[in-house]
Amino acid sequence: MPISSIIVRATWDGEAEVWVATTNDIDGLSIEAPTIEALEPKVIAALSDLIELNGIDSDLAEIPVHIMAEQLLRVPNPSH
């Protein structure tokens, strides 16, 4: 089935202090960067290579990439 978009999950690794990007849509993506802004061009470059290497089929001239960032933060509870 031709691919119509790619969903990339970016999660914060607090121990390594980097954002880690992975996807279930294309095999082989695992990219790290210290900021989301630094992660974006690395993801696009890697996906371009992986689309070709994995022989991904798409009728689109440009495949949309959704980067979904997730970071766990905590807010102090004023009642404690």
Residue, then its C-alpha position, 0 to 999 in steps of 0.5 A: m500500500p502506498i504511504s500517504s504520511i509518516i508519523v514520527r514520535a519524538t520523546w525526551d530522554g532526560e538521562a541522555e538529555v536528547w530528543v529521540a525520534t522513531t517511527n513505525d511507518i518506515d524501518g530504521l529511523s532512530i535519530e537524536a538531537p538536543t532540541i526539537e528544532a535540531l531534530e527536525p532537519k535530521v529526521i527529514a534527511a534520514l527519512s529521505d534516505l530510508i524512503e529510498l533504501n526501503g523502497i517505499d511507494s507513494d504517489l505524492a511528490e512530497i510525503p507529509v511528516h508529522i512529528m509528535a513531541e512528548q515530554l513529561l513535565r511536573v508542576p508543584n502541587p501547592s497543597h503539599 
